[in-house]
């Protein structure tokens, strides 16, 4: 039973991270299309950093 809980926790974490990654990718696209240049210069690096953090977490879960 404990092994099932650990497996389910990993599945749940992976699911949440994948949703966050999709949300960040949409935000990046939206910022690129709708924002002024100064706003893009401020927001794009922040979004890309969060995307990298999510990607790193997904890699750790897969290991």
C-alpha positions in Angstrom: 0.0 0.0 0.0 2.8 2.4 0.8 4.4 1.8 -2.6 1.1 2.7 -4.3 1.0 6.0 -2.3 4.6 6.8 -3.4 3.8 6.0 -7.0 0.6 8.0 -6.9 2.5 11.0 -5.4 5.0 10.9 -8.2 2.2 10.7 -10.8 0.4 13.6 -9.2 3.6 15.7 -9.0 4.4 15.0 -12.6 0.9 15.9 -13.7 1.0 19.2 -11.7 4.4 20.1 -13.2 3.2 19.3 -16.8 0.2 21.6 -16.2 2.5 24.4 -14.9 4.8 23.9 -17.9 1.9 24.3 -20.3 0.7 27.4 -18.5 4.2 29.0 -18.6 4.5 28.2 -22.3 1.2 29.9 -23.0 2.2 32.9 -20.9 5.5 33.2 -22.8 3.6 33.2 -26.1 1.1 35.7 -24.8 3.8 38.0 -23.5 5.5 37.8 -26.9 2.4 38.7 -28.8 0.7 41.3 -26.5 3.4 43.1 -24.4 5.5 46.1 -25.0 9.2 45.6 -25.5 10.1 46.8 -22.0 7.6 44.4 -20.5 8.8 41.5 -22.6 12.4 42.2 -21.6 11.3 41.9 -17.9 8.9 39.0 -18.2 10.5 36.6 -20.7 13.6 35.9 -18.6 11.4 35.3 -15.5 9.1 32.9 -17.4 12.0 31.0 -19.0 13.7 30.6 -15.6 10.5 29.1 -14.2 10.2 26.8 -17.2 13.7 25.6 -16.6 13.0 25.0 -12.9 9.9 22.9 -13.8 11.9 21.0 -16.4 14.6 20.3 -13.8 12.0 19.0 -11.4 10.5 16.7 -14.0 13.9 15.3 -14.8 14.5 14.6 -11.1 11.1 12.8 -10.9 12.0 10.6 -14.0 15.4 9.5 -12.4 
